[in-house]
């Protein structure tokens, strides 16, 4: 009897750790993202629509999807906040240059070690 009770408690703990806790964290993170939303933020909706936040209200917001085209959306429809693509391109270029320089320095050091 005690073995079954111990097994049941272990299964409940595993269920909580693997299923319930990650869901709670994801729900909390999404709620924080929706509350931190600002006018001018670029977002992606759960329906796959990219746009810029034009106005914010308590439970909804206006999303500008093209110049002069505004949709009223619920805050729960936000899938993610999209970072500026120009900043991303600059970050990627800087990272690529640094890694190339590091690779060349390592190649030279390895060649010197091989000659010795």
ZIQUI-V343441 format. One record per backbone hydrogen bond with DSSP energy under -0.5 kcal/mol. CO is the residue of the C=O (numbers start at 1). NH is the residue of the N-H. Records with the same first field share a line. If there is no record, write none. Layout:
# ZIQUI-V343441
CO->NH / NH
This chain:
# ZIQUI-V343441
1->5
2->6
3->7
4->8
5->9
6->10
7->11
8->12
9->13
10->14
11->15
12->16
13->17
14->18
15->19 / 20
16->21
19->23
20->24
21->25
22->26
23->27
24->28
25->29
26->30
27->31
28->32
29->33
30->34
31->35
32->36
34->37
38->41
41->53
42->82
43->51
44->79 / 80
45->48
48->50
49->45
51->43
52->64
53->40
55->62
59->75
60->57
61->73
62->54 / 55 / 64
63->65 / 71
64->52
66->69
68->70
69->65 / 66
71->63 / 73
73->61
74->77
75->78
77->46
80->44 / 82
82->42
84->88
85->89
86->90
87->91
88->92
89->93
90->94
91->95
92->96
93->97
94->98
95->99
96->100
97->101
98->102
99->103
100->104
101->105
102->106
103->107
104->108
105->109
106->110
107->111
108->112
109->113
110->114
111->115
112->116
